[in-house]
């Protein structure tokens, strides 16, 4: 008997929910789920507030995009367009983050 969802779809849904919850937690100003030693949030409260807002929006938009991608056929044009927009948006976000992070150098 074939299951309703494949393992990859269920895994994608779980990651989407975790990503969405991380975005909500960032927008609320809560601490990250995992406190990593290289996290710069403890350095400056203004820096933390600035990046938590941006990370919250980033995580929530990515979770919505990947939720749609989970139920869209890979061969469809919508999948390719949405995936391309998500990749370009992520790359622009990373470039903005790195330029902001190294602007004081």
N, C-alpha and C positions, 0 to 999 in steps of 0.2 A: 504494500500500500504506500502511495506517495504522500508525503506530508504537505501541509498547506504552504509552509515556508521552507526555503532551503536554509542550511546552516549559515551561509554567507549573508542572507537577508536578515536573519535573526541577529547575527553578530553586528551587522550594520545598524539595526534598530537600537540595540543596546548602546552602541557607541554614540548614536545620535542623541539618545536620552541623556547620557552622561555629559556630552558636549553642551547640550541645551541647559542642563542644570548648572554646569560650570559658568556659563554665560550669565545666568540669573544671579548666581552667587557673586560674580564679579560686579554686576550692576548694583547689587545691594551693598557692596563694600566689605564683604566677608573675606576671611583668609582663604587662600587656595586649599584644595583638598590635600595636596602634598606640599610640604614646606621644604623646598630644595635649598641646599647650601649656597648656590649661586644666585638665588632669587634676590633682586635688588629692592624689593618692596619695603624692607626694614630701613633702608637708607634715608628715604625722604618721603614724608606723608603726601606732599604735593605730587611727586613722581608717581606714587602708588595710586592716588585718586585719578590722575590723568590716564594711566595705562589700564586701570581696572575698567574704566568706562569703555575705552577702545577695545579691550580684550572681550568684554561682555558682548558688545555688538558683533565682534568678529566671530566668537564662538556660536552665538545664536543664529547668525546668518548661515554659517557653515552647517550647522545641524539641520536647518530647514532645507538647505540645498541637498544634503546627503539623504535626507528623508525622502525627498522627491525622487532622487536618483535611485533609491532602493526599489521603487515600484515602477520605474520607467524602463522599458526594454532598451538594452544597450545599443541596438542597431537603429534606434529612432533618432531623428534630427533634434528633438527636444533634449534628449540625453546629451548629445554632443555639444549643443549650445550651452546648456546649463553647466556641464562639466568644464567647458572652456571658460565661462564666466567665473566659476568658483576658483579655478587655477589662477587666472589672471588677477582676480581680487586678492587671493592669498599672497601672490608674489608682490603685488603693490603694497600690501600691508607689511610684509617682511622688509621691503626696501625702506618704507617709511619708518619702521621700528629701528632698523639699523642706522639710518641717517640721524634719527633723533637720539639714539643711544650714543652715537659717536660724535655728536655735534659739539660737545664740550672739549673734544681732543684738540 
